[in-house]
Amino acid sequence: MTYVQGFLAPVKSAKQQEYKEIAEKSWMLLKEYGAVGCCEAWGMDVPDGEVTSMPMAVKKEDDETVVFAWVTWPDKETADTAMGKMEQDPRWGEFMPSAGEVFNLKRTIFGGFEPLLEV
């Protein structure tokens, strides 16, 4: 069954192009390791909430934009195997250190999901 990894990240608004470049490089590795799809979505209408919200979830700062992203895998086993391999892949290490200048990894939220409905 399909498996989805979802991400919510605070990205420096002025670094949108740099984030896109990191996402493109990440996709090449994800695809090589078995991912079947990926979407990186730049927040356009992501309001603050009174009790909870996407900006509150990542503790968004004034100079940041919320990015919502997901990667689709054929199954959880493929995703787990890929993540282990990617962490060891030197190509991953070449561009991930610069990611800290673009988005805050400590405030990024991620999780794995089994779809209930796919259409």
C-alpha positions as CSV (number, residue, x, y, z in Angstrom):
1,M,0.0,0.0,0.0
2,T,1.2,3.5,-0.7
3,Y,3.0,5.4,2.0
4,V,3.3,9.2,2.4
5,Q,5.9,11.2,4.3
6,G,4.6,14.7,5.0
7,F,6.6,17.8,6.0
8,L,5.8,21.2,7.3
9,A,8.8,23.6,7.4
10,P,9.5,27.3,8.1
11,V,11.5,28.6,5.2
12,K,13.2,32.0,4.9
13,S,11.0,33.9,2.6
14,A,13.9,35.5,0.8
15,K,15.4,32.0,0.2
16,Q,12.6,30.6,-1.9
17,Q,14.8,29.8,-4.9
18,E,17.5,28.2,-2.7
19,Y,14.8,26.1,-1.1
20,K,13.5,25.0,-4.5
21,E,17.1,24.0,-5.5
22,I,17.5,21.9,-2.4
23,A,14.1,20.3,-3.1
24,E,15.1,19.5,-6.7
25,K,18.3,17.9,-5.6
26,S,16.5,16.0,-2.8
27,W,13.9,14.7,-5.4
28,M,16.6,13.2,-7.6
29,L,17.9,11.1,-4.6
30,L,14.4,10.3,-3.4
31,K,13.4,9.1,-6.9
32,E,16.6,7.0,-7.2
33,Y,15.8,5.3,-3.9
34,G,12.2,4.5,-4.9
35,A,10.0,7.5,-4.3
36,V,7.1,7.7,-6.8
37,G,6.1,11.3,-6.3
38,C,6.9,14.5,-4.5
39,C,5.2,17.9,-4.0
40,E,6.8,21.0,-2.5
41,A,4.1,23.7,-1.9
42,W,5.0,27.3,-1.0
43,G,2.5,28.8,1.5
44,M,0.3,31.5,-0.1
45,D,-2.7,31.5,2.2
46,V,-1.6,30.1,5.5
47,P,-3.3,32.2,8.2
48,D,-2.3,32.4,11.8
49,G,-4.7,30.7,14.2
50,E,-6.0,31.5,17.7
51,V,-5.5,28.0,19.1
52,T,-3.4,26.2,16.5
53,S,-2.3,26.7,12.9
54,M,0.4,25.7,10.5
55,P,2.5,28.9,11.3
56,M,2.1,28.2,15.0
57,A,3.1,24.6,14.6
58,V,6.5,25.5,13.1
59,K,6.9,28.6,15.2
60,K,7.1,30.7,12.0
61,E,9.0,33.9,12.3
62,D,8.1,37.2,10.5
63,D,10.7,36.6,7.7
64,E,9.6,33.0,7.0
65,T,7.0,31.2,4.9
66,V,5.4,27.9,5.7
67,V,6.1,25.1,3.2
68,F,4.0,22.0,3.0
69,A,5.6,19.0,1.3
70,W,5.1,15.3,0.8
71,V,6.8,12.4,-0.7
72,T,4.9,9.3,-2.0
73,W,6.4,5.9,-1.7
74,P,5.2,2.5,-2.9
75,D,5.2,1.3,0.7
76,K,6.6,2.1,4.2
77,E,9.4,-0.5,3.8
78,T,10.8,1.3,0.7
79,A,10.6,4.6,2.5
80,D,12.4,3.3,5.6
81,T,15.1,1.7,3.5
82,A,15.6,4.8,1.4
83,M,15.9,7.1,4.4
84,G,18.7,4.9,5.8
85,K,20.5,4.8,2.5
86,M,20.1,8.6,1.9
87,E,21.7,9.4,5.2
88,Q,24.8,7.5,4.1
89,D,24.8,8.9,0.6
90,P,27.6,11.6,0.2
91,R,25.4,13.5,-2.3
92,W,22.9,14.1,0.5
93,G,25.6,15.5,2.7
94,E,26.8,17.9,-0.1
95,F,23.7,20.1,-0.1
96,M,22.0,19.4,3.3
97,P,24.4,21.5,5.4
98,S,23.4,24.6,3.5
99,A,19.8,23.8,4.2
100,G,20.2,25.3,7.7
101,E,20.6,28.7,6.1
102,V,17.3,28.3,4.2
103,F,15.0,26.5,6.6
104,N,15.0,25.5,10.2
105,L,15.3,21.7,10.5
106,K,14.6,21.9,14.3
107,R,11.2,23.5,13.7
108,T,10.3,21.2,10.7
109,I,7.5,18.7,11.4
110,F,7.4,15.4,9.6
111,G,5.6,12.1,9.8
112,G,4.6,9.0,7.8
113,F,1.1,8.3,6.8
114,E,-1.0,5.5,5.3
115,P,-3.5,7.0,2.9
116,L,-7.2,6.5,3.7
117,L,-8.3,7.8,0.3
118,E,-6.4,8.2,-2.9
119,V,-8.3,9.5,-6.0
